[in-house]
């Protein structure tokens, strides 16, 4: 496991410089005017950045209101009978709810739980697996669809939520199985 | 769907804040009569709106870089080569996208970057893929099946090494910070597979199919 982790982290560090070098050299070999091509492509960067602003504001403000008002606590309270049944402790529930909504929020919840209960406690491991296996679904939805001005998102949102729930349930189940 | 989620977050968020402020006795040390609602205004509304713009502006430089690099890769034929290698997988995942379409190359590069945990590269490549997918979109403003499938792959997280999590565990004095790796990879693999199956099944539902048809 250690060697695999090391190998993958080396690949992660090398990936970007290697990729940039390779594409630039390959382009030159194939007689592409690399500088002109780069600038032509890069021009779009500004437009994309600006285009996603309204979508991102809409999403982050709604999530911000939800978090600041303390709704997360109420939701945890309502859902706690269900989570007890599946072997998730009440303290891990805010993590499960926060993960798809806010990356920095989830990181804060995880750090807090690890600090309180220790990194090698069952709940500490559980929130770490949730963090590592989940994604900030609503941020991704907002910027990806926002970049092409799509507001009718069809099956993407329900399927994304299903995947999130499955990810959380799997995290709880595997951690209980291995470390429980 | 997003309309309802947006409404729910805002209505519940503000209602709970009002309830929190009214149910508790006023705190004399707080310099405002309604501390929770005040927090909703400052943190929830004003700061979130600012953060959104900071995030979007922060993306511009890195977007420009990767879109430029992608343009070179496209003109040199590199993306086409990559797309043809992974054709057996991508044509099954995205049957509506022609195998040699630039969207395929961009989606492959985005998923690879995600697996390596290169968030800085993954987002620009993903947005490039969305732009290419949108060129195949017959009804602008409405997501295509391929877009939904691509989004679900992205939101279910295919990262192999959650570096931040391992770093936090190590800093907190874990005996074996990387032991969560196996469980995390297993959980994310299952959620991605279930997500892709779900998005494909949902695509067949009349309610979503109807939205693709011309008005």
Interface residues (C-beta under 8 A of the other chain):
Chain A: X1 X2 X5 X8 X9 X11 X12 X15 X16 X19 X20 X23 X24 X26 X27 X29 X30 X32 X34 X37 X38 X39 X40 X41 X42 X43 X44 X45 X46 X48 X49 X50 X52 X53 X56 X57 X58 X59 X60 X61 X62 X63 X64 X65 X66 X67 X68 X69 X70 X71 X74 X100 X107 X110 X111 X114 X115 X118 X119 X120 X124 X125 X128 X129 X131 X132 X133 X134 X135 X137 X138 X140 X141 X143 X144 X145 X147 X148 X149 X150 X151 X152 X153 X154 X155 X156 X157 X158 X159 X160 X162 X163 X164 X166 X167 X170 X171 X174 X175 X178
Chain B: X1 X2 X5 X6 X9 X10 X12 X13 X14 X15 X16 X17 X20 X36 X37 X39 X40 X42 X43 X44 X45 X47 X48 X49 X51 X52 X53 X55 X56 X57 X59 X60 X61 X62 X63 X64 X65 X67 X68 X69 X70 X71 X72 X73 X74 X75 X76 X77 X78 X113 X116 X117 X118 X120 X121 X123 X124 X126 X127 X130 X131 X133 X134 X137 X140 X141 X142 X143 X145 X147 X148 X150 X151 X152 X154 X155 X156 X157 X159 X160 X161 X162 X163 X164 X165 X166 X168 X169 X172 X173 X174 X175 X176 X177 X178 X179 X180 X181 X182 X183 X184 X185 X186 X187 X188 X190 X191 X192 X194 X195 X198 X199 X202 X203 X205 X208 X211 X212
